[in-house]
Amino acid sequence: MHETIVSPLAAWESFYVIIGSSAAALTGLQFVVIALVAGSERKSSRREIDAFGTPTVVHFCAVLFLGAILTAPWPSLANTTFVLGAAGVAGVLYVAIVIQRARRQKGYKPVFEDWLWHSILPFLAYLAIVAAAVVLLRDPAPALFVIGAAALLLLFIGIHNAWDTVTWITIDQAQPSQQKDQDRG
């Protein structure tokens, strides 16, 4: 009789199905946010979108990818560890690119909150994924909690950043209208 080995990932399947599905839906919603940016009176440059809009989609897609990785029927944890580590390293490198893009764009001057949500927190989330991938084979339980926390953090970062973009557009569009009304009065 063949004995089946239950992977420590099995207990996390529902968690990753939920956050992966959420990330997929929110990725679509981010396209609506970008459409709002395109329709605003004040046009954003490609550099602003690359610095602040695109990373939100990337973080949502990273959560979706983590969900796919951690619910796939891997033959061993070693394969999972390699893919998670590579994904974490790619995320860290991407955050470095985002930082450069944010510095180069001229349409908006980022404040501390922007650096926190667009650079610092994503960097920490992706770094946590790398660290957890390193220890996953030795100690899977805490590593999986770290990966779960990092995935959830990336999901919340995306939600925050999408909301921040929408409120910025709303406020930015209201100010020119109010200024026009004052100029007419």
Backbone as a chain_set.jsonl record, in Angstrom:
{"seq": "MHETIVSPLAAWESFYVIIGSSAAALTGLQFVVIALVAGSERKSSRREIDAFGTPTVVHFCAVLFLGAILTAPWPSLANTTFVLGAAGVAGVLYVAIVIQRARRQKGYKPVFEDWLWHSILPFLAYLAIVAAAVVLLRDPAPALFVIGAAALLLLFIGIHNAWDTVTWITIDQAQPSQQKDQDRG", "coords": {"N": [[0.839, -1.182, 0.0], [0.526, 2.239, -0.818], [1.903, 4.935, 0.864], [0.806, 8.124, 1.719], [2.332, 11.235, 1.984], [1.649, 13.988, 3.918], [1.856, 17.269, 3.095], [3.217, 20.179, 4.74], [2.136, 22.382, 3.588], [-0.486, 21.884, 2.951], [-2.288, 22.579, 4.988], [-2.477, 25.268, 4.636], [-3.874, 25.805, 2.382], [-6.584, 26.866, 2.023], [-6.243, 29.47, 3.019], [-4.462, 30.595, 1.105], [-5.966, 30.329, -1.212], [-8.019, 32.104, -0.669], [-6.648, 34.644, -0.288], [-5.259, 34.763, -2.682], [-7.324, 34.802, -4.589], [-8.536, 37.194, -3.835], [-6.453, 38.969, -4.416], [-6.338, 38.664, -7.188], [-8.847, 39.693, -7.978], [-8.587, 42.312, -7.025], [-6.501, 43.184, -8.6], [-7.713, 43.51, -11.075], [-9.413, 45.577, -10.34], [-7.554, 47.583, -9.922], [-6.941, 48.294, -12.497], [-9.159, 49.782, -13.135], [-8.682, 51.952, -11.469], [-6.403, 53.007, -12.719], [-7.589, 53.735, -15.114], [-9.165, 55.807, -14.144], [-7.168, 57.614, -13.468], [-6.213, 58.185, -16.02], [-8.412, 59.517, -17.018], [-8.515, 61.829, -15.551], [-8.391, 65.412, -14.973], [-5.858, 66.481, -14.617], [-3.209, 65.2, -16.125], [-1.34, 62.294, -15.561], [2.083, 61.42, -15.742], [3.906, 58.887, -17.553], [6.003, 58.121, -15.968], [5.085, 58.634, -13.347], [2.991, 56.794, -13.136], [4.443, 54.431, -13.485], [5.94, 54.548, -11.157], [4.082, 54.605, -9.051], [1.568, 53.407, -9.701], [1.871, 50.989, -11.237], [3.482, 49.343, -9.466], [1.546, 48.611, -7.561], [-0.135, 46.856, -8.935], [1.784, 44.889, -9.442], [2.353, 43.995, -6.817], [-0.152, 42.913, -6.085], [-0.242, 40.876, -8.004], [1.957, 39.414, -7.156], [1.02, 38.362, -4.752], [-1.034, 36.749, -5.746], [0.575, 34.985, -7.207], [2.09, 33.84, -5.116], [0.005, 32.516, -3.834], [-0.615, 30.645, -5.818], [1.788, 29.197, -5.955], [1.921, 28.095, -3.374], [-0.296, 26.478, -3.211], [-0.026, 24.623, -5.116], [0.52, 21.238, -6.229], [3.242, 20.257, -5.195], [6.027, 18.033, -5.552], [7.92, 17.973, -3.573], [9.029, 19.881, -0.706], [11.388, 21.17, -1.285], [11.381, 22.042, -3.955], [9.394, 23.983, -3.805], [10.601, 25.77, -2.048], [12.739, 26.769, -3.577], [11.377, 28.165, -5.658], [9.893, 30.034, -4.157], [12.002, 31.468, -2.943], [13.229, 32.576, -5.228], [11.113, 34.18, -6.135], [10.889, 35.969, -3.994], [13.415, 37.252, -4.102], [13.197, 38.426, -6.631], [11.14, 40.215, -6.046], [12.404, 41.926, -4.156], [14.37, 43.084, -5.789], [12.69, 44.351, -7.615], [11.479, 46.292, -5.98], [13.678, 47.948, -5.553], [13.915, 49.005, -8.115], [11.483, 50.388, -8.236], [11.923, 52.364, -6.301], [13.908, 53.883, -7.579], [12.416, 54.77, -9.784], [10.457, 56.324, -8.484], [12.035, 58.356, -7.497], [12.888, 59.571, -9.862], [10.62, 60.53, -11.21], [8.69, 63.486, -11.861], [6.221, 64.61, -11.364], [5.013, 64.392, -8.868], [5.767, 64.874, -5.501], [6.999, 62.607, -3.373], [6.002, 61.872, -0.009], [6.819, 60.922, 3.423], [4.933, 58.883, 4.074], [4.35, 57.857, 1.539], [6.847, 56.775, 0.801], [6.998, 54.835, 2.79], [4.78, 53.067, 2.23], [5.123, 52.452, -0.484], [7.728, 51.647, -0.787], [9.331, 50.884, 1.599], [7.703, 49.035, 3.195], [6.914, 47.108, 1.156], [9.507, 46.188, 0.471], [10.325, 45.005, 2.906], [8.393, 42.962, 3.062], [8.973, 41.343, 0.8], [11.606, 40.67, 1.417], [11.172, 39.204, 3.738], [9.931, 36.992, 2.616], [12.068, 35.864, 1.202], [13.782, 35.24, 3.377], [12.149, 33.413, 4.772], [11.941, 31.405, 2.867], [14.515, 30.424, 2.898], [14.641, 29.091, 5.362], [12.582, 27.303, 5.225], [12.699, 24.487, 4.672], [14.015, 23.473, 6.929], [12.484, 24.334, 9.139], [9.399, 24.338, 8.781], [6.862, 25.284, 9.855], [7.036, 27.933, 11.279], [8.158, 29.343, 9.127], [6.177, 29.228, 7.159], [4.206, 30.77, 8.367], [5.456, 33.257, 8.322], [5.669, 33.69, 5.556], [2.938, 33.735, 4.943], [2.184, 36.028, 6.408], [3.699, 37.945, 5.043], [2.548, 37.801, 2.487], [-0.051, 38.637, 3.067], [0.557, 41.212, 3.977], [1.52, 42.339, 1.556], [-0.863, 42.288, 0.117], [-2.435, 44.095, 1.644], [-0.839, 46.365, 1.307], [-1.186, 46.819, -1.426], [-3.958, 47.371, -1.452], [-4.024, 49.696, 0.167], [-2.393, 51.414, -1.398], [-3.814, 51.583, -3.814], [-6.162, 52.8, -2.9], [-5.059, 55.19, -1.942], [-4.22, 56.309, -4.336], [-6.693, 56.712, -5.639], [-7.929, 58.557, -3.85], [-6.11, 60.648, -4.066], [-6.461, 61.373, -6.742], [-9.132, 62.215, -6.63], [-9.027, 64.394, -4.837], [-7.15, 65.961, -6.182], [-8.512, 66.497, -8.576], [-10.662, 67.935, -7.584], [-9.559, 70.291, -6.597], [-8.635, 71.928, -8.868], [-11.192, 72.516, -9.969], [-12.458, 73.885, -7.866], [-10.74, 76.06, -7.726], [-11.204, 77.211, -10.235], [-13.882, 77.961, -9.899], [-13.558, 79.908, -7.901], [-12.049, 81.753, -9.279], [-13.898, 82.627, -11.128], [-15.785, 83.853, -9.52]], "CA": [[0.0, 0.0, 0.0], [1.29, 3.479, -0.944], [1.658, 5.862, 1.969], [0.83, 9.514, 1.278], [2.92, 12.179, 2.933], [0.905, 15.239, 3.913], [2.75, 18.425, 3.092], [2.792, 21.251, 5.65], [1.419, 23.389, 2.8], [-1.903, 21.523, 2.842], [-3.067, 23.326, 5.981], [-2.551, 26.668, 4.213], [-4.533, 25.907, 1.083], [-7.713, 27.809, 2.051], [-5.69, 30.822, 3.194], [-3.915, 31.089, -0.158], [-7.063, 30.446, -2.169], [-8.73, 33.346, -0.338], [-5.892, 35.868, -0.591], [-4.951, 34.751, -4.113], [-8.544, 35.265, -5.279], [-8.672, 38.62, -3.526], [-5.429, 39.688, -5.18], [-6.736, 38.658, -8.6], [-9.946, 40.649, -8.139], [-8.077, 43.671, -6.806], [-5.68, 43.534, -9.761], [-8.666, 44.058, -12.035], [-9.882, 46.867, -9.839], [-6.484, 48.561, -10.12], [-7.064, 48.786, -13.864], [-10.165, 50.841, -13.054], [-7.983, 53.103, -10.882], [-5.554, 53.58, -13.773], [-8.5, 54.407, -16.045], [-9.518, 57.074, -13.51], [-6.008, 58.492, -13.62], [-6.184, 58.605, -17.418], [-9.52, 60.421, -17.256], [-8.477, 63.011, -14.692], [-8.02, 66.666, -15.628], [-4.404, 66.575, -14.567], [-2.678, 63.946, -16.656], [-0.136, 61.754, -14.938], [3.076, 60.96, -16.702], [4.242, 57.459, -17.518], [6.902, 57.927, -14.823], [4.285, 58.574, -12.119], [2.279, 55.517, -13.128], [5.461, 53.395, -13.242], [6.414, 54.643, -9.777], [3.048, 54.462, -8.031], [0.449, 52.561, -10.11], [2.325, 49.661, -11.637], [3.856, 48.498, -8.32], [0.349, 48.082, -6.905], [-0.516, 45.669, -9.711], [2.822, 43.883, -9.225], [2.167, 43.412, -5.479], [-1.325, 42.036, -6.158], [0.148, 39.683, -8.77], [2.862, 38.626, -6.304], [0.162, 37.608, -3.823], [-1.659, 35.714, -6.563], [1.635, 34.018, -7.51], [2.355, 33.097, -3.878], [-1.121, 31.606, -3.653], [-0.46, 29.547, -6.774], [2.942, 28.394, -5.536], [1.692, 27.38, -2.121], [-1.402, 25.527, -3.323], [0.324, 23.657, -6.165], [0.889, 19.921, -5.678], [4.677, 20.049, -5.341], [6.486, 16.717, -5.1], [8.677, 18.14, -2.329], [9.175, 21.269, -0.253], [12.604, 21.755, -1.87], [10.969, 22.776, -5.16], [8.654, 25.16, -3.335], [11.583, 26.672, -1.457], [13.474, 27.429, -4.654], [10.497, 29.112, -6.347], [9.617, 31.121, -3.205], [13.209, 32.28, -2.825], [13.378, 33.348, -6.466], [10.055, 35.204, -6.143], [11.266, 36.991, -3.01], [14.545, 38.02, -4.64], [12.647, 39.262, -7.705], [10.406, 41.304, -5.397], [13.382, 42.873, -3.587], [14.953, 43.816, -6.923], [11.65, 45.228, -8.164], [11.324, 47.442, -5.081], [14.8, 48.841, -5.855], [13.535, 49.704, -9.354], [10.4, 51.321, -7.88], [12.545, 53.497, -5.607], [14.532, 54.72, -8.609], [11.343, 55.409, -10.559], [9.835, 57.357, -7.651], [12.98, 59.486, -7.422], [13.028, 60.215, -11.178], [9.402, 61.183, -11.696], [8.648, 64.908, -11.474], [4.852, 65.081, -11.194], [4.543, 64.294, -7.495], [6.858, 64.748, -4.543], [6.588, 61.651, -2.335], [6.207, 62.183, 1.404], [7.219, 59.716, 4.151], [3.918, 57.832, 3.945], [4.534, 57.239, 0.227], [8.04, 55.925, 0.866], [6.664, 53.7, 3.65], [3.864, 52.127, 1.585], [5.561, 52.075, -1.829], [9.113, 51.161, -0.803], [9.814, 50.218, 2.816], [6.895, 47.852, 3.528], [7.09, 46.038, 0.16], [10.861, 45.634, 0.611], [10.306, 44.109, 4.06], [7.574, 41.791, 2.732], [9.721, 40.461, -0.109], [12.767, 40.176, 2.167], [10.643, 38.157, 4.626], [9.7, 35.798, 1.791], [13.392, 35.28, 0.975], [14.246, 34.652, 4.643], [11.327, 32.232, 5.068], [12.303, 30.356, 1.908], [15.792, 29.858, 3.344], [14.452, 28.196, 6.511], [11.37, 26.491, 5.033], [12.968, 23.045, 4.779], [14.405, 23.14, 8.311], [11.436, 24.628, 10.12], [8.319, 24.821, 7.926], [5.721, 25.962, 10.502], [7.2, 29.386, 11.373], [8.425, 29.901, 7.798], [4.899, 29.399, 6.471], [3.532, 31.927, 8.964], [6.137, 34.461, 7.811], [5.244, 33.855, 4.166], [1.539, 34.157, 5.001], [2.149, 37.429, 6.85], [4.239, 38.769, 3.955], [1.536, 37.843, 1.434], [-1.126, 39.501, 3.556], [1.085, 42.577, 3.958], [1.506, 42.803, 0.167], [-2.263, 42.537, -0.238], [-2.824, 45.355, 2.287], [-0.091, 47.443, 0.642], [-1.894, 47.095, -2.676], [-5.232, 48.037, -1.135], [-3.704, 51.063, 0.61], [-1.865, 52.23, -2.483], [-4.905, 51.844, -4.751], [-7.013, 53.796, -2.253], [-4.295, 56.431, -1.918], [-4.273, 56.852, -5.7], [-8.054, 57.207, -5.89], [-8.159, 59.78, -3.073], [-5.269, 61.704, -4.642], [-7.139, 61.824, -7.962], [-10.338, 62.924, -6.222], [-8.624, 65.691, -4.281], [-6.471, 66.716, -7.232], [-9.518, 66.97, -9.512], [-11.525, 68.904, -6.918], [-8.854, 71.56, -6.419], [-8.744, 72.815, -10.031], [-12.569, 72.961, -10.113], [-12.688, 74.897, -6.851], [-9.955, 77.228, -8.106], [-11.924, 77.823, -11.372], [-15.061, 78.62, -9.337], [-13.105, 81.091, -7.187], [-11.612, 82.717, -10.282], [-15.087, 83.179, -11.774], [-16.592, 84.581, -8.533]], "C": [[0.885, 1.247, 0.0], [0.909, 4.446, 0.174], [1.791, 7.3, 1.458], [1.411, 10.378, 2.377], [2.163, 13.495, 2.812], [1.898, 16.385, 4.058], [2.277, 19.451, 4.114], [2.04, 22.365, 4.919], [-0.081, 23.128, 2.758], [-2.776, 22.319, 3.803], [-3.29, 24.785, 5.576], [-3.367, 26.866, 2.943], [-5.677, 26.925, 1.059], [-7.242, 29.248, 2.178], [-5.23, 31.382, 1.857], [-4.956, 31.164, -1.264], [-7.798, 31.769, -1.932], [-7.914, 34.567, -0.73], [-5.48, 35.916, -2.058], [-6.126, 35.246, -4.939], [-8.758, 36.754, -5.052], [-7.691, 39.445, -4.343], [-5.8, 39.749, -6.657], [-7.851, 39.672, -8.853], [-9.458, 42.086, -7.996], [-7.141, 44.123, -7.93], [-6.581, 44.14, -10.837], [-9.172, 45.424, -11.62], [-8.828, 47.957, -10.018], [-6.5, 49.109, -11.547], [-8.114, 49.893, -13.938], [-9.52, 52.107, -12.495], [-7.117, 53.783, -11.938], [-6.411, 54.285, -14.812], [-8.953, 55.75, -15.473], [-8.381, 58.088, -13.642], [-5.981, 59.045, -15.038], [-7.277, 59.62, -17.719], [-9.497, 61.689, -16.426], [-8.029, 64.235, -15.485], [-6.505, 66.826, -15.699], [-3.841, 65.23, -14.999], [-1.409, 63.562, -15.917], [0.817, 61.309, -16.03], [3.28, 59.464, -16.558], [5.124, 57.171, -16.303], [6.131, 57.83, -13.509], [3.549, 57.24, -12.022], [3.255, 54.375, -12.863], [5.92, 53.38, -11.787], [5.338, 54.305, -8.757], [1.891, 53.538, -8.422], [0.857, 51.133, -10.416], [2.751, 48.795, -10.451], [2.653, 47.906, -7.587], [-0.115, 46.818, -7.616], [0.502, 44.557, -9.478], [2.646, 43.217, -7.86], [0.945, 42.491, -5.443], [-0.974, 40.746, -6.898], [1.112, 38.8, -7.978], [2.062, 37.785, -5.312], [-0.538, 36.471, -4.563], [-0.644, 34.609, -6.872], [1.984, 33.187, -6.275], [1.244, 32.085, -3.61], [-1.016, 30.401, -4.578], [0.686, 28.619, -6.367], [2.574, 27.509, -4.348], [0.462, 26.482, -2.118], [-1.139, 24.498, -4.423], [0.746, 22.328, -5.528], [2.38, 19.595, -5.911], [5.075, 18.654, -4.859], [7.309, 16.799, -3.812], [8.738, 19.617, -1.967], [10.393, 21.944, -0.866], [12.268, 22.56, -3.122], [10.268, 24.08, -4.788], [9.623, 26.216, -2.804], [12.33, 27.459, -2.527], [12.619, 28.501, -5.319], [10.163, 30.291, -5.433], [10.818, 32.051, -3.06], [13.413, 33.155, -4.04], [12.339, 34.47, -6.538], [10.387, 36.327, -5.168], [12.402, 37.865, -3.5], [14.064, 38.945, -5.763], [11.879, 40.449, -7.119], [11.333, 42.36, -4.813], [13.995, 43.718, -4.699], [13.939, 44.784, -7.532], [11.444, 46.464, -7.288], [12.472, 48.44, -5.309], [14.514, 49.647, -7.126], [12.463, 50.742, -9.065], [10.967, 52.563, -7.185], [13.193, 54.441, -6.612], [13.488, 55.459, -9.436], [10.693, 56.544, -9.774], [10.739, 58.578, -7.544], [13.044, 60.265, -8.73], [11.786, 60.948, -11.642], [9.316, 62.589, -11.117], [7.249, 65.41, -11.113], [4.346, 65.1, -9.77], [5.749, 64.121, -6.583], [6.424, 63.82, -3.419], [6.92, 62.155, -0.927], [6.547, 60.868, 2.118], [6.218, 58.586, 3.995], [4.041, 57.11, 2.6], [5.739, 56.306, 0.231], [7.759, 54.679, 1.706], [5.866, 52.644, 2.878], [4.334, 51.658, 0.21], [6.958, 51.469, -1.853], [9.468, 50.316, 0.415], [9.033, 48.939, 3.112], [6.98, 46.755, 2.452], [8.472, 45.384, 0.244], [10.904, 44.635, 1.766], [9.508, 42.834, 3.78], [8.35, 40.817, 1.84], [10.965, 39.887, 0.579], [12.34, 39.053, 3.123], [10.391, 36.867, 3.856], [11.03, 35.096, 1.516], [13.875, 34.564, 2.242], [13.46, 33.378, 4.972], [11.655, 31.087, 4.118], [13.596, 29.658, 2.33], [15.582, 28.838, 4.462], [13.275, 27.228, 6.348], [11.62, 24.989, 5.204], [13.304, 22.621, 6.203], [13.269, 23.265, 9.29], [10.208, 25.189, 9.398], [7.23, 25.631, 8.631], [5.945, 27.473, 10.634], [7.464, 30.039, 10.022], [7.121, 30.158, 7.046], [4.085, 30.547, 7.068], [4.154, 33.235, 8.476], [5.713, 34.726, 6.369], [3.788, 34.32, 4.107], [1.403, 35.611, 5.41], [2.644, 38.352, 5.747], [3.226, 38.895, 2.823], [0.377, 38.757, 1.831], [-0.689, 40.958, 3.572], [1.087, 43.131, 2.534], [0.088, 43.097, -0.311], [-2.737, 43.862, 0.362], [-2.089, 46.55, 1.686], [-0.806, 47.824, -0.65], [-3.206, 47.822, -2.447], [-4.981, 49.485, -0.724], [-3.287, 51.941, -0.563], [-2.917, 52.533, -3.543], [-5.833, 52.918, -4.181], [-6.331, 55.162, -2.234], [-4.335, 57.103, -3.291], [-5.64, 57.442, -5.995], [-8.311, 58.498, -5.116], [-7.313, 60.934, -3.609], [-5.919, 62.267, -5.904], [-8.344, 62.674, -7.601], [-10.003, 64.319, -5.707], [-7.995, 66.562, -5.353], [-7.473, 67.27, -8.232], [-10.398, 68.038, -8.878], [-10.844, 70.265, -6.812], [-8.905, 72.448, -7.656], [-10.153, 73.348, -10.226], [-12.887, 74.061, -9.117], [-11.953, 76.182, -7.214], [-10.651, 77.958, -9.25], [-13.141, 78.575, -10.861], [-14.666, 79.905, -8.624], [-12.67, 82.174, -8.174], [-12.792, 83.381, -10.973], [-15.856, 84.116, -10.843], [-16.103, 85.899, -8.263]], "O": [[1.876, 1.308, 0.728], [-0.268, 4.731, 0.39], [2.793, 7.644, 0.831], [1.035, 10.269, 3.544], [2.051, 14.051, 1.72], [2.669, 16.451, 5.015], [1.075, 19.588, 4.34], [1.386, 23.195, 5.55], [-0.864, 24.055, 2.551], [-3.896, 22.692, 3.453], [-4.179, 25.454, 6.102], [-3.527, 27.997, 2.483], [-5.73, 27.763, 0.16], [-7.778, 30.143, 1.523], [-5.565, 32.513, 1.508], [-4.831, 31.99, -2.168], [-8.155, 32.466, -2.881], [-8.421, 35.444, -1.43], [-5.362, 37.003, -2.625], [-5.948, 36.019, -5.881], [-9.12, 37.485, -5.974], [-8.046, 40.487, -4.893], [-5.597, 40.775, -7.307], [-7.805, 40.421, -9.829], [-9.866, 42.968, -8.752], [-7.009, 45.321, -8.18], [-6.245, 45.163, -11.435], [-9.338, 46.317, -12.451], [-9.166, 49.12, -10.24], [-6.117, 50.256, -11.779], [-7.972, 50.834, -14.719], [-9.777, 53.207, -12.986], [-7.107, 55.01, -12.033], [-6.011, 55.322, -15.341], [-9.109, 56.721, -16.214], [-8.613, 59.27, -13.897], [-5.753, 60.238, -15.237], [-7.101, 60.488, -18.573], [-10.371, 62.542, -16.579], [-7.378, 64.118, -16.523], [-5.955, 67.252, -16.714], [-3.995, 64.233, -14.293], [-0.528, 64.388, -15.68], [0.399, 60.876, -17.104], [2.877, 58.858, -15.566], [5.012, 56.114, -15.682], [6.486, 57.027, -12.646], [3.492, 56.631, -10.954], [2.943, 53.455, -12.108], [6.25, 52.324, -11.246], [5.651, 53.768, -7.694], [1.283, 52.933, -7.539], [0.258, 50.183, -9.911], [2.414, 47.611, -10.422], [2.745, 46.804, -7.048], [-0.449, 45.825, -6.971], [0.119, 43.396, -9.331], [2.777, 41.997, -7.753], [0.993, 41.416, -4.844], [-1.358, 39.656, -6.474], [1.087, 37.577, -8.112], [2.395, 36.626, -5.066], [-0.62, 35.354, -4.053], [-0.977, 33.426, -6.803], [2.155, 31.972, -6.371], [1.503, 30.949, -3.213], [-1.294, 29.272, -4.172], [0.555, 27.396, -6.432], [2.883, 26.317, -4.331], [0.202, 25.796, -1.13], [-1.951, 23.597, -4.633], [1.269, 22.308, -4.414], [2.711, 18.747, -6.739], [4.527, 18.151, -3.878], [7.391, 15.832, -3.055], [8.525, 20.489, -2.811], [10.432, 23.171, -0.96], [12.813, 23.645, -3.326], [10.518, 25.132, -5.376], [9.475, 27.406, -3.082], [12.529, 28.667, -2.397], [13.081, 29.623, -5.522], [10.151, 31.434, -5.889], [10.669, 33.273, -3.056], [13.733, 34.337, -3.914], [12.655, 35.584, -6.956], [10.189, 37.502, -5.48], [12.365, 39.085, -3.336], [14.472, 40.104, -5.838], [11.962, 41.562, -7.64], [11.081, 43.556, -4.957], [14.122, 44.934, -4.559], [14.289, 45.9, -7.916], [11.256, 47.565, -7.806], [12.253, 49.65, -5.261], [14.835, 50.833, -7.199], [12.521, 51.856, -9.587], [10.533, 53.683, -7.456], [13.045, 55.659, -6.509], [13.657, 56.636, -9.751], [10.411, 57.605, -10.331], [10.255, 59.71, -7.504], [13.232, 61.482, -8.718], [11.894, 61.909, -12.403], [9.809, 62.851, -10.02], [7.108, 66.524, -10.609], [3.346, 65.758, -9.482], [6.641, 63.319, -6.86], [5.581, 64.187, -2.601], [7.96, 62.77, -0.69], [6.561, 59.812, 1.486], [6.616, 57.437, 3.803], [3.858, 55.895, 2.527], [5.667, 55.185, -0.272], [8.227, 53.59, 1.374], [6.231, 51.468, 2.871], [3.971, 50.562, -0.217], [7.337, 50.84, -2.84], [9.862, 49.158, 0.275], [9.629, 47.873, 3.265], [7.106, 45.581, 2.798], [8.593, 44.167, 0.105], [11.456, 43.544, 1.624], [9.9, 41.75, 4.211], [8.377, 39.614, 2.098], [11.328, 38.736, 0.34], [13.063, 38.072, 3.295], [10.61, 35.775, 4.38], [11.11, 33.869, 1.588], [14.322, 33.418, 2.181], [14.041, 32.381, 5.401], [11.648, 29.924, 4.522], [13.749, 28.452, 2.141], [16.276, 27.822, 4.503], [13.006, 26.423, 7.24], [10.813, 24.3, 5.827], [12.922, 21.534, 6.637], [13.096, 22.42, 10.168], [9.999, 26.402, 9.405], [6.718, 26.587, 8.048], [5.117, 28.243, 10.146], [7.038, 31.171, 9.792], [6.976, 31.181, 6.377], [3.352, 31.224, 6.347], [3.442, 34.212, 8.244], [5.429, 35.868, 6.006], [3.446, 35.197, 3.313], [0.605, 36.349, 4.834], [2.077, 39.424, 5.534], [3.06, 39.977, 2.259], [-0.108, 39.549, 1.024], [-1.468, 41.844, 3.222], [0.696, 44.279, 2.324], [-0.133, 44.049, -1.059], [-3.369, 44.663, -0.326], [-2.663, 47.633, 1.57], [-1.006, 49.005, -0.934], [-3.53, 48.774, -3.157], [-5.649, 50.396, -1.212], [-3.762, 53.067, -0.708], [-2.918, 53.623, -4.115], [-6.241, 53.835, -4.893], [-6.975, 56.179, -2.487], [-4.469, 58.323, -3.388], [-5.742, 58.543, -6.537], [-8.863, 59.445, -5.677], [-7.761, 62.081, -3.603], [-5.932, 63.479, -6.116], [-8.562, 63.731, -8.193], [-10.629, 65.303, -6.101], [-8.269, 67.759, -5.429], [-7.313, 68.399, -8.697], [-10.838, 68.959, -9.567], [-11.51, 71.294, -6.929], [-9.197, 73.636, -7.521], [-10.32, 74.506, -10.608], [-13.513, 75.059, -9.471], [-12.487, 77.276, -7.028], [-10.695, 79.189, -9.255], [-13.422, 79.685, -11.312], [-15.378, 80.904, -8.732], [-12.891, 83.362, -7.941], [-12.717, 84.547, -11.361], [-16.501, 85.059, -11.302], [-16.687, 86.62, -7.454]]}, "num_chains": 1, "name": "protein.A"}
